[in-house]
Amino acid sequence: MKEDALDLIATYTAIANGVAAVMGAALVIVLGFAAWVVISLGRAAFDRIGASFTRANQTITDIQQPRQEKS
């Protein structure tokens, strides 16, 4: 009876260790995906900010250039 109980405990322990390993791998995958999303959103935001500054600088350059009248 005692050996059966120990075998049952060993079985449940092995199952728990397997589940923990799978959950650890899943956690790493989820955290990696979350990091990728944050980095992608940050890059998109900075690209948009950069485009705004580029347009603003071009507008300033256009204003500062003397206009040539068409004849």
ChimeraX attribute file (.defattr): number of C-alpha atoms within 10 A of each C-alpha:
attribute: neighborCount
match mode: 1-to-1
recipient: residues
	/A:1	6
	/A:2	7
	/A:3	8
	/A:4	9
	/A:5	10
	/A:6	11
	/A:7	12
	/A:8	12
	/A:9	12
	/A:10	12
	/A:11	12
	/A:12	12
	/A:13	12
	/A:14	12
	/A:15	12
	/A:16	12
	/A:17	12
	/A:18	12
	/A:19	12
	/A:20	12
	/A:21	12
	/A:22	12
	/A:23	12
	/A:24	12
	/A:25	12
	/A:26	12
	/A:27	12
	/A:28	12
	/A:29	12
	/A:30	12
	/A:31	12
	/A:32	12
	/A:33	12
	/A:34	12
	/A:35	12
	/A:36	12
	/A:37	12
	/A:38	12
	/A:39	12
	/A:40	12
	/A:41	12
	/A:42	12
	/A:43	12
	/A:44	12
	/A:45	12
	/A:46	12
	/A:47	12
	/A:48	12
	/A:49	12
	/A:50	12
	/A:51	12
	/A:52	12
	/A:53	12
	/A:54	12
	/A:55	12
	/A:56	12
	/A:57	12
	/A:58	12
	/A:59	11
	/A:60	11
	/A:61	11
	/A:62	11
	/A:63	10
	/A:64	9
	/A:65	8
	/A:66	8
	/A:67	8
	/A:68	6
	/A:69	5
	/A:70	4
	/A:71	3
